[in-house]
């Protein structure tokens, strides 16, 4: 499953530089598929919509740091555990109960994001 950041977030920013996929953004900041990935051209999101790799997308949250689910791999293929959760001082980086994903799905996403 993807990781989410709850509204307990204190906006410390410790999680953002730890993400190998650049899936974490400061609240209110627009995101792009190309940030921290090798994605080029069009990219199909998990909901079936297609976006350009450099298209600016609306923030998931305006108030606190957020994780783009389509870029989150829970650090599978990079680390033994999600690094955002490991460094969060208030334990607000938690598994998203609405987005359960197998290791195979997460590894496939990693490969799509990094051209492997």
C-alpha positions in Angstrom: 0.0 0.0 0.0 1.1 3.6 -0.5 2.1 5.6 2.5 0.1 8.7 3.5 1.0 11.6 5.8 -1.7 12.3 8.3 -2.9 15.7 9.5 -0.7 15.2 12.6 2.2 16.4 10.4 4.2 19.2 12.0 5.7 20.3 8.6 9.3 19.6 9.7 10.3 18.4 6.2 12.4 15.5 7.5 10.6 13.0 5.2 11.0 14.9 1.9 14.7 14.3 1.2 14.5 10.7 2.2 12.1 9.6 -0.6 13.9 7.8 -3.5 11.0 8.6 -5.8 10.6 12.3 -5.0 7.0 11.4 -4.1 6.8 13.8 -1.1 6.0 17.5 -1.5 5.5 20.4 0.9 1.9 21.4 1.3 0.6 23.6 -1.4 3.4 22.7 -3.9 2.4 21.4 -7.3 4.0 18.1 -8.3 5.2 16.4 -11.6 5.9 12.8 -12.6 9.3 13.8 -13.8 10.5 15.0 -10.4 13.1 12.5 -9.1 12.2 9.9 -11.8 13.3 9.1 -15.4 9.7 9.3 -16.7 9.4 11.1 -20.1 6.4 11.5 -22.4 3.0 10.5 -21.3 2.4 8.5 -18.0 -0.7 6.6 -17.1 -1.7 7.1 -13.5 -3.2 4.4 -11.4 -6.7 5.8 -12.0 -6.3 5.5 -15.7 -5.8 9.1 -16.5 -2.9 10.1 -18.6 -0.6 13.0 -17.8 2.6 14.4 -19.4 5.8 13.8 -17.5 6.3 17.5 -17.0 2.7 18.5 -16.3 2.1 20.4 -13.1 -0.4 18.7 -10.9 -2.5 20.1 -8.1 -1.2 19.5 -4.6 -2.7 16.6 -2.6 -2.7 18.9 0.5 -2.4 22.6 1.0 -1.7 22.4 4.7 1.0 19.9 5.3 3.5 17.6 3.5 1.9 15.0 1.3 2.8 11.9 -0.7 1.8 11.4 -4.3 0.4 7.8 -4.3 1.3 7.2 -8.0 5.0 7.8 -7.1 5.1 6.0 -3.8 6.8 2.6 -3.7 7.1 2.3 0.1 10.8 2.3 -0.7 10.5 -1.3 -2.0 13.5 -2.0 -4.1 15.5 0.8 -2.3 15.3 0.2 1.4 14.0 -2.3 4.0 11.3 0.1 5.2 9.6 3.3 4.1 12.2 6.0 4.9 9.6 8.7 5.5 8.1 6.7 8.3 11.6 5.9 9.7 12.6 9.6 10.1 9.2 11.1 11.0 9.4 12.5 14.5 5.7 12.4 15.1 4.9 9.0 13.3 2.5 10.6 10.8 3.8 8.6 7.8 1.5 5.6 7.9 0.2 2.9 5.4 -2.8 4.1 3.5 -5.6 1.6 4.4 -7.5 2.5 1.2 -4.6 1.6 -1.1 -3.3 -1.9 -0.4 -0.6 -2.8 -2.9 1.5 -6.0 -3.1 5.3 -5.9 -3.3 4.9 -6.9 -7.0 2.8 -3.8 -7.7 5.3 -1.6 -5.8 8.3 -3.1 -7.7 6.5 -2.6 -11.0 5.8 1.0 -10.1 9.5 1.5 -9.2 10.5 0.1 -12.6 8.1 2.4 -14.4 9.4 5.4 -12.5 13.0 4.7 -13.0 13.1 3.1 -16.4 14.2 -0.4 -15.3 
